[in-house]
Amino acid sequence: MNDQAFTFQTLHPDTIMDALFEQGIRVDSGLTPLNSYENRVYQFQDEDRQRFVVKFYRPQRWSADQIQEEHQFALDLVADDVPVAAPIKFNGQTLLSHQGFYFAVFPSLGGRQFEADNIDQMEWVARYLGRIHQTGRKSAFTSRPVIGIQEYLLEPRQVFETSALIPSGLKADFLAATDGLINAVIARWDNNVKTLRLHGDCHAGNIFWRDGPLFVDLDDARMGPAIQDLWMLLNGDKAEQRMQLETIIEAYEEFSPFNSDEIALIEPLRAMRFVYYLAWLIRRWDDPAFPRNFPWLTGEDYWRNQISTFIEQVKVLQEPPLQLTPMY
């Protein structure tokens, strides 16, 4: 796949229309872009006034087998009555291709934004996460990766070392801060934790609210510890997070068992997300959308702040993990 395809420069509106027409869908509206930096996602209406979403996957990221595992997980969840946006089958296939691009079509399922500070909604989401993990444990991904030190820390460290975006005068300090954070995470990481199929990126932006939660965007689905799908729901200070986590676990355990030892992985996972996200921005810098939307990445102040953030995260990792209220 050439670099132009990687940056979607060859994905034009006519290309999208032709791809949909090949599947028997005639677009009868404009293509409205939806918020997605990694892929290209558009909402549209067909000639029968039905609304759909088409998602074109970024070339060179996931293989066909990996995307099909994502789709199958979504279909498994729907079969188990979990409210998830799942791809539509065309002639028995959910993964489609056109001019070198993989794509999929989904029903357009709108809703309100999930209220991350609403404890009732959080409890409802947690019950469904228990059901998602109940389904996730039935089989394993074999092509998709496992959340771990290599992909989330060591590979990003290599990206930082060769990146021209990091100012030369700050690179040594930045790499030293990165190494300190990596070592602090490794000291807390549990290589023996049980893994299962996860949503993988279950933050508030990937949860809509209709008559209850609707989970969208399984693009980051991976194998990993159950706590990965829980910790991103937490917000506020430590006392608030402890109360939220107790509520989440109690509701979650109505459908799935939870290993309380995984609570100690919350801060390591948070640190891994910081590092992985920053490396992701650097890796995508050749895509014109990234310099346009993340211009601060070229400023020295941003990198000084990242050094401070990494150093502060090391201190957090050296503190005792979040403790739940003892039950008597």
Phi, psi and omega in degrees: 000130182282167184295329179298320177293321179303322181264010177066018181291341178262003180266094182259162178305321178296325178297317180293315179301315180296319180299318180289322179298324177300335179263010177085016180253122178255114182288128182241026179207179172286169175263112181266114181292137176256161186292109176197120177272326185286316180243184174241121189232132184225142172260144179205173178235138180268184185291345175265011178066022172273141182259139181224167171234131175247135183239118175261120184282140177297123177300152176074005177263293179253145173281168177301318180298321181292320178293319180296328175294321175300313182297317182295322177299316178299317179294323176299318180294316178299319179298333178264018176063035173263130183286094182228143175284110184248149181290154180271141178273137173237115185053040177081003183240138174262331180267118184245165179217152179200124178049044176086358179256136167274142177210166178214155180244136182234152170293146177278113184240096182279179178170172175281164176288136172300134181268102187296340180261009179263108187295328178293316178295322179298320179296319179295315177301318182297322177299316180290329174296324174299322178287321176302316181287330173301316175291319182300331181280349184290332176206177183237152169290140176247341180256327181283151185283172177253136176298125182190182187298319186299304185287325188266345181231306187290317177294317173301323178302320177294323177298315180299319185297327184259359186283134175275351179289330180282121182305136185302324181289345181250352189298317182299315179293322180295316179294324178295318178295321177298315181297321178297320179291318178301314181296322180293322178292314181303322180295336182255352187281145179247105180288348183261006181296142178287137181246159179209171175292128184241159164300312172094333183219053190271067174262174187300328181292343180257018177232119173262163180236120177245256169266018186161187183286148171231121183266132181233165171062081174269021185299332180259019179301134181211174165277142179180179179287150183303325184299339179301324181275358182253322192291332182287353175279345185281144177206163180091195181280180185298321180296317178294318180295322178296315179298316180298316182295321177298318178296315181299312184293319180299316179289319180302318185287356171293339182234335182220144174289152179231131178270109185297341177298336182289346177302327180294348180269356184300308182291321172302319179293323178296316179296319178298323178293319176305309185292314182296319180297316181295319177295325178298317178300318180294317181298330185265008188295337178287344175282121183305336180294334186281310174302328181290323185260345180231054186296335182294346180294344180266002182260146181293326181300323180299315184287327174297319178295323179294322176300314179297319179298315180296318180295318178295323180293327175299317179298319178297319180294338180274352177276160176298147178294166179304132181252133176277159178293127180301142178258131180244000000 
